[in-house]
Amino acid sequence: MAEAKTLLRLVACGSVDDGKSTLIGRLLYDLGTIPDDTLEALERDSKTVGTRGGELDFALLVDGLMAEREQGITIDVAYRYFATEKRKFIVADGPGHTQYTRNMVTAASNADVAILLIDARKGVLTQTRRHAFIAALMGVKQVVLAITKMDLIRYDRTAYDQIVSDFVELAGTLDIPRLAAIPVSGVSGDNIAARSAATPWYDGPTLIELLEGAEPREAHRADQPLRMAVQSVVRPNLDFRGFAGRLAAGVVKPGAAIRILPSGRTANVARIVTADGDLEQAVAGQSVTLTLDHEVDCSRGDIIAAADNPCEIADQFQATIVWMSETPLFPGRRYAMKIGAAHAWATVTEIRHGFDIDTFQHTPVKQLDGNGIGVCNVSLDRDIPFDPFEQNRETGGFILIDPDTNETAGAGLIHFALRRAHNVHWQALEVDRNAHAAIKNQKPAILWFTGLSGAGKSTIANLVEKRLHSFGRHTVLLDGDNIRHGLNRDLGFTPADRVENIRRVAEVAKLMADAGLIVLVAFISPFRAERELARSLAKEGEFFEVFVDVPLDVAEQRDVKGLYKKARAGQLKNFTGIDSPYEAPEHPEVRIDAAKTSPADAAEAIVKAISRKIAR
């Protein structure tokens, strides 16, 4: 019977101290789903760390972190599982504090219904608006407006009606097609699992009745075109090759025509294999292994789709990104992207606008800070199959990962492919990079000089180029100051501009290396992420990071251009080493101790280190 019950995923959200944890705890208590030992622990904890003078503090059933209990707030997303005779539930308790808005995104990402709490004494608050916006953004179409703490306003119907009216006006600007409101009290249990005599003017269903009647988002997924992300290729022996994954949408039967994306190869389904035997049919939500009627190239990350209604394929698209990292998102910076089981390198090429989630208005921004939300153009290093998020959350949602820290930095919702992704194609060229290099009798290379201002990068790079030129090598030197007179004259020195400065130069260096040149790049390039981006553009073995290492005090003593003096005086903002960080290389190909080594000796050491690697 339990297996036959449908599953509904809930997120409880609202402002700080609106009573989310108390409401969930009371719901579990009234349904009788709390084990005896947990109930005993609740009674003990209510006397020691509770906030109700020794009475049962239902919030403690959900707030498990010590910091949550001490502060009386929810920090992390807490999940609770319960069931009634009609349905199974998973409820996520989303944090209410502005600082943890990103955690609310996590909680809402898989929800079918949002229970949005509003303190009856306070009405619709800024954080209420934020959470309503995020719920709508994450595709939650059903919202239950729970007006809490009605006991503290003596169940005043006028106040309740005004709050509902205010929220209905707010919801009119959002995509919330199904909205219900209910007066409740977590402490007293009013209208949660049983009707309350204290609200005779309310004739609607209880909270649990509303939830039992709600429709899971998966209810219509079987009517959508087939989608299954391949999680693994199953090869237990030479005679079996299957593709395992979870159906994100649609129905599949033996004999069904499928298309493997992004390759576009087609086949028919031969078998639907499970641990309990073959199936005649599999539907959305089931995990299965499919075998095909003939051998095709299909691997982890590919999508098996309906042959006559496949996903879109593109390497550029527009998406809404919710930024979770404390380190801002800058256009031009490279991130690892995970969409389903597929991976790619992603770069935000443009932030079209941000959102003021207090007013829902578009705002111009150059970067996304923690908890920021913006609509962005995203470019990938390869084509990926996808559906718009509005059609399928599993094939249209992705995360961005900081490659330096491996933290999940952001979550994205794909809207559509950019036209340029389909209209711009690579042109085949007759004279390739090998031909360019052969006529110069050398191997292309990029020597990337990095270090603090005053370290001696340009001086040493100039001497290296002179030395290589004397050997008959074909070189070009890209100097930071010189480039800012032309190509990058429109850029300042903010972190976002610094990222774009290096991105442009890295692309130019790549093009020059493709022309067969030895490219010397002398830029401070303070951030590791951008130097790694430059490395990723170069061919294997052709990128040499040269760290011109000098202590800050030595660089400041040199101060040939007087820049440190201006920065110390506050006349020069965002100066590396003073009020902007420099992230030293961790594993450079060449490290020069510029405080002890003369420029001439440094140049000689660099030439010696690379001479064999650039000779044909």
N, C-alpha and C positions, 0 to 999 in steps of 0.2 A: 504493500500500500504506500509505503514511504517513497519507493522508487517511482510510483505513478504520479505523485504530486508534482505540480509545476513549481519552479523556483522563481522567486521575485527578489531582485537585488535593490536595496534601499540605501539612500544616503540621508542622514540627518544633519542639517546645517542651519546656521543662523549666527547671530552675533554672540559675543562673549557673555556668559551668564544668562543665556536665554533658557537654559534648562534642558539641553540636548541629552546629556548623559543621564539626567534624572528621568526624563521621559522614556528613554530606552530601557533603563533599569526597571522602571515601574511596569513597563510593558512585559518584560520577561517575568517579573514577579507575579503579575496578575494572571498570566497564562500558565503559571505553575511549571515553568521550564527550568527553574534554578535547582540544581542538585542540593541535597541536604547539607553536604559539607561546605559548599559555596555559601549557602544561606547562613550557616553557623559562622563562617568567616566574615560575612557581611555584618552580622550582629556585633561581632567583636570589633571590627574596623570602625563601625559607626560610632562606637563609644570612645575610640581612641583618636581617630583622624576625621571623623564625620563632622558635618557642619549643621546638624539638626539636634544638638543637645542630647545625643544618645539615641534618638529615634533612628529608624532605618534610613540610611542615606543611600538611595538607589543609585546615585551617580558613581559610587565606588565600585559597582559591578562592571562599569565600563572604563573608568579612569584607572588604568593599571600602573602608569608611571608614577614614581614618587613625586616628581616635579609637578605632575598634574594634581595629585592629591594635596600637595602643600599649597599650590596656588589656586586650586579650585577651577582650573581651566583644562580644556583638551588641547594637547600638543600634537601627538601622533594620531594617525587614523586607527581607530579601534574597530575591530570586526566582531560581530556576535551572530550566532546561528540559532534559529529557533523554528518551530513549526506549529501549525494548528492542524485541525482535522482536514482542512481543505488545501493547505499550501505550505511549502517550505520557504524560509526567508534567510537572507544574509543582509544584515544592516551594518553600514559603515558610519561611525560617529565622526563627522568632519570637524576639524578645529574651527573655532569661531574668531580667534584673534587675527588681526590683519597680517601679522608677521608670518602666520602659517597658512596664508591663502593658497600657496602652492600645494599644501597637503589636502586642501579641499578639492583641488583639481584631481588629485589621485583618487579621492573618495568618490567623486562623481563620474569618473571615467567609465565605469561599468554599470552605473545605476540605471534601473528601469523607472524608479520613482524617487523624487526628492521630497523629504519631509522638511519643510522650511519653517523653522520656529521663530515666532515673534513674541517678545515679552509684552504682555497686555498693558503693562505700566508705561512702556517706552514707545510703542508703535514701531513703524517702519524706520529703521536706522540705515546708516551708510553701509554697514556690513551686510545688512539684509539685502540691499541692492546689489552688492558685490556677489553674494552667493546666488542670488536669482540669475544674475548675468552669467556666472560661470556654469550653473546648471543648464541654462539654455544653450550656452556655447558648446557644452559637452554632449548636446543632443538629448537631454532629458526632457521628454515631452509631457510627463505627468508630474504635477506638483500638488502636494497636500500642504495647505497653509495651516499650521497648528498654532493657534493663539494660546500661548502658555501662561501659567500663573494667574489664571482667571480667579482663583480663590483670593488673591491679594487685591483684587478690585471688586470683590463681592459679586462676581459674575455679572458685571454691568453690560447689558446687551448693547447699549448705545456706543460704548467704547469699542466693543467687538466689531460692530457694524462699520464704524469709522475706519478701523484698521483694515478690514477686508476691502472697503471702498478704495482706500489709499493704495493697497497692493494691486487691486484689479487695474487701476490706472497705470501703475508701473508695469504690470505684466503686458499691457497693451503694446508696449514698445519692444517686447521680447517675443521669441517664438515659444510660447507655452500654450499649446492648444487645449490641454486638459487641466483644469484647476479646480480644486475643492478646498473648502475652509471648514475648520472645526474648532470649537472652544475646548481647551483641555487644561488639566492641572496634573503635573507629574507627581507632586507630593500626595495629592488626595485621590488621584486615579480617575478623575472626571473624564468621561467619554473616551477612555483609552481602550479598555477591554469590555467595559460595560457602560450603559447609559447612566447619566448623572441626573439625579433629582434636582440638583442645584441649577440646572439650565433647562427649565421646562419650555423656554422659548426656542430651543434648538431641537428640531425634529429630524435632523440628518443622521447618517450612520455613525457608528463609533470609528475610532481610528483603525482598529483591526478589521472591521467590516470594509472600510475603504480599501485597505491594503489587500484583503482577500479578493476584492472585485477588480483590482487593477490589472492591466494587461502587460505581461512581460514583453520586452522589446523583441525577444526571440520569436514571438508568436507568428510574425509574418516573414521571418527570414527564410523559411522553406519556400516561399513564393518568389524569392529573388533568384537571379542566375547563379549557377554553381560557382563557388569559390572555395578553394582549399589550399592554404599555404603548406608547402612541403617542409615538414620538420626534420625528416631523416629519410635516407634511402636504406631499406631493409634488405640485407643480403645474407641470410643465414646459411645458404649453400649455393652451389653453382646453378641450381635449377629454379631458384626463386629470386625475383627482383620486384620489390614493392615500394610504394611511396606513402609514408605515414604522415598523418596530419589530422587536424580538426576542421570539420566543415564549418566555414564562416557563414555560408549562405547556400541555399538551394538544396536540391535533392539529386542523388546520383544512383544509377542502377547499372548492372552489367549490360554492356552494349552501348552505353551512352557515349556520344562523341565529345571529346575534350580537346582543349588547346592548352599547351604548356607555355607559360609566359615567363620571361620576355622573349624566348626564342621563337615562339609562334608555331612550333611543331605540333602536329595533331596525331591523335590515336583514339582508340576506343577502350573503354573500361572492360577488362576481362573478368575480374573478381573483386569483391569487397570483403576483405579479410579482417577478422577480429579474433581475439583470444578464445571466444566462445564459438567460433565457427564462421562460415561465410554468411553474408547477409544478401537478401534480395533487394534491399534498398537501404540507403543511409541518408539522414536528413541533417540539417544545420544543427550544430551543437554536439554531434557525435564525433568521436575520434576513431579513425579507421585506417587501414592500409589498402591502397588501391594497386592492383596489378593491371597492366595494359596488354593489348593484343599483339604488340610488337615492340622491339627495343627502341627507345628514344633517349635522347640526352636530357635528363631531368635531375636536378640536385637540390639540396637544402636551400631554401630561400625562394625557389621558383613557386609560381602559383598555377595550380590546375584549375582551369575555368571552363565554362560551357563553350563549346566550339563556335556556336553561333551567336554568343553574347559575351565576349571576353572583356577583361579589364582594359583600361587605357594604359598606354606605355609612354613614358616621357622621362627626360632627365632635368626638366625645369618645370616648376609649378608654383602656384600661389597658395599660401597656407597661413592659417592663424597659429601663432606660436605663443605658448604660455611659458615664460622664462622662470626657472626654479633656482638657478645658481646665484650665489652672491657675487660672482664675477660676471660683469655685464656681457650681453651678447653684442658683438660688433660685426657689422657687415664686412665681409672679406675673410673672417676667421673661419678656419676649417673645423668641423665637428664630425664625429662618427655618428652615422644615422642607422637606426634599427627600425624597420617596418615589417611587422610579422616576423618571419625567420630570415629575412633578407638584410644585408648590410651594404652600406655605401658611404662614401665620403661626401659630406654636404657643406655648402657654403651659402650663407644668406647674402645675396647680392644687393638687396635693397629692403629697407624697412619702409613700406608704403605709408603706414600710419600706426600710431599706437592707440590705445583706448584709455580714456578717463573712465574707469569703471565706477566712479561715483555718479557720473552724469550720462555714461554710455556714449559720449561724444568722441569723434576722431581727433587725435592730437598729433602734430608733427614731432617725431623723435628721431635721433640719430643712433640710439642704442636702446636695448631693453635691459632694465635693471631687474633685480630679484622681485618676483611676483608681477612683473610687467607683462602685458599682453599686447601683441601687435600683429598686423597683417604684413607678411613678408613674401618676397620672391626668393625662392630657394633653387640652387643649382647643384646637381649631383655629378659625380665622376662617371656615372653609367646610367643606362635606362633602367627604370623599375616599373613593374606593373602596379596599378593602384585603382581604387574607386574613390570618388569624392566621399569625404567623411560623412556627409549628410545621408549617403546611401548605404554605407557599410563602415562601421567603426573599426573593424579589424583590419580591413585592407586600405583604410584611409587615414589611420592614425599612426603616428611615429614618435620616437623619442630621439633627442640629440644628446650625445655623450661627449664630455670633455676628454679628449685623448690623453691629456697629461695626468688627470686625477681619476679618470674612469667614473666620475660621478654623473648621474643623470642630470643634465643641465637644463633641458627643456622638453616640452611635449608639444607636438604639432598636429594640426588637423588640415588635411589637404582639401582644397576647394576645386581647383581645376588646373590643367596643364597650360603653360604659357604658349602662345602661338609660336614664339621663336623656337620652342622645343621641336616643333614639327617642320618649321620653315627654313631652319638653318642646318646645313649639312656639311660634313667634312668634304673638302675637295681633294681628290687624289692628285698628287704632284709627281712629276717624272723625276725630278732631281731631288733626292731625299737627303737627310742629314748625313748619312754615310758618304754620299758622293761629295757633299760640301767639305767634309772633314778630310776625305782622301786627297782632294786636290790641294789641300793645305798641308798634307803629310803630318797630321796630328790628330789626337782624339779630343773631342769637345770636353770642356770642363767648366764648372762654376766654382770659383773660389769666393766664399762668402765671409768677408771680414766683419766681425762684430766686436763691440766693446764700448766702453764709456766714451763720452765726448772728451777729447784730449788724450786718449789712449795711444794715438798714433796710427790709426787704421789707414787713413788716406796716405800718409807718408810712406808707410810700409808697402801698401798696395801699389803705389806709384813706383817704388824701387823694384818690386816683383815684376811689374809689367816691363820696366826697362830691361831687366835681366832676361825675361822671356823673349822680348823683341830682339835682343842681341843674338839669341839662338835661332832667330828666324821664325818664331812662333807668331801666329795671328791672334791678336788679343783685342779686348776692349775693356775700358775701366768705367764703371758706373759709380759715381761718387754721390753721396747723400746730398750735399749742398748743391752740386751742379744740377742734379735731377729736379730739385725744388725750384730752380729757375725756369723750368719748362714744363715737362710732363706733369709734375706734381705741384705746380705753383698754386693750385686752388686749395691745397690741403694745409691745415694748421698743425698743432701739436697736441691736440686732445688724444686720449687713447684710441678713439674711433678713427681719427685721421691718421694716427701712426699705423694702425692696422691696414688701412687702405693704402698708405704710402708703400708699405712693404709688399702688399699683394700685387700692386702694379709693377713694382720693380722685379719681383719674382717672375711675373709673366714675361717681362721684357728679357730678362736673363735667359729664360727658357727658349724664347725665339732666337736669341743670338747663339745659344748653344746648338740649336737646330741648324744654324748656318755654318756650323763647324768651328766656331770661335772658342777661345778660352776667355771666359767672362770673369772679370774681377769686380766684385760688388763690395763697396765700402760704406756701410750704413750702421748706425748704432743698433738698429733692429732689436729693441729691448725685450720683446716678448718671444718666448720659446715657441709658442703656437705658430707664429708667422714664419719663424725660421724653419720649422718643420714643414710648413706649407711649401716654402721654397724648395726644400729638399724633396718633397713628394713630387714636384713638377719635373725634377731632373731625372735622367736615366740612372739606372743602378750603377754605382761606382763613379759617377761623374760629379758628385757634389762634395765639396770639401769645406767644412766649417772651420774657419780660422779665428780662434778666440784671442784677441789682443787684450791680455789680462793686465790690469793695472789697478792698484788700490784707489779708492775714491779720493783720498787726500793727495795722492801723487798727481792724479788727473787734475784736481782742483788747483794745485800749485802751478801746473803748466799753464792752464787757462789762457791759451794763445788768443782766443777770440773774445775774452772777457765775459763769457756766458755764465760761468759759475758765479761771478761777482754779481751779475744782474739777478740771477736766480736767488742768491742769498738775500738780496735786497728786496725781493718780492716783485721785481720788475719783469721777470720772465717766468710765466706759469708753465706747469707740466714739464719741467726740465728733468731729464733722466738722471737719477742719482740723488736728486734733491727732493722734489715733491712728486716724482713719478718713478716707479720701480724699474730696475734692470734685472732681468732674469738670466743669470749666467748660464752658458752652455754646460751640460752635464757630461757629454761625451764628444767633444770636438775632435775632428781629425788632426788638427794642429793647435797647440796652445803655445802662445808666446808670452813670456814674462816680460812685459814691456817696461817694468821698473828697473830691470837688471840687464836687459838685452838691447843693444843699439839697433836702430832701424836697419842698418846695413846687414848686421848679423841675422836679424830676424828675417829679412828678405831672403838671404842665402839659405837659411834653414827651411823656409817654405818651398823655395824652388827645388831644393834637394828632396823634400818629402813628396813632391808631386811629379818630378821629372819623368820617372818611369811610367807613371800612370797616364801621361798625356802623349807619350811617344807611340807611334804606330808600329 
